[in-house]
């Protein structure tokens, strides 16, 4: 996407009239698609003296003239949020989930082809101390897994190799404190605040989700995300999300079907 230093607007202040019917309000930081070109707007000026209705975009001193009947669309800003794609949750890990390796491979292949559509790509990771409350030896439900600074906590390498090439790739930790179980990344205050700031900064209005496990960390992250991000839609890529148990997976699928801001599809 090209950065546009200045956009000159003809018509009604900062509104472009398209086909004399549809109106598109333009604001700083908006992302705009014209034909097959994409631009990010850094500044807006009104110019009554221009002869042609429409816009003149000035990217790097190269003028692109867009007439009134050109197709102008605002580009939705999307974020990809991978959930706990760690060695501990794939085959051979301390808390292995069937299909964990395959879902990592599928996400890697998907992001190779589609990383350009995302303004931000994030990955959540369990980052547990050895004394974490979720571990059976500490009275919890699960075997020791994803302990800090161990291979079990590492992001699946083939996926990580792709993630680090994505725009604005960042990692969100959770489960860092021994007394807090955090299936949802939004339960971790620091990670939650970082996500909220990124959503605001990049105008994110849609978050695509894939990872482990569908019925636990994916489910809880999406549910909390709906509460903390009331203007954001969520897309869950079901083929990227292996589940732990059929019963809890069915419950989450029913929740998705009942929600107006979540949809389930294949990536």
Secondary structure, DSSP 8 states (H G I E B T S, - for coil): -EEES-EEE-SBTTEEEETTTEEEE--TT-EEEETTEEEEE--EEE-TT-SSSEEEEEETTEEEEEETTS-EEE--EEEEEEE--BGGGSTTSTT--TTHHHHHHHHHHHHHHHGGGEEEEEEEEE-B-TT-TTBGGGT-SB-S-SBTTSGGGSB-HHHHHHHTTSTTEEEEEE--STT---SSGGGSHHHHHHHHHHHHHHTEEEEEEEES-IIIIIHHHHHHHHHH-TT-EEEEEGGG---S-HHHHHHHHHHHHH-SSEEEE--
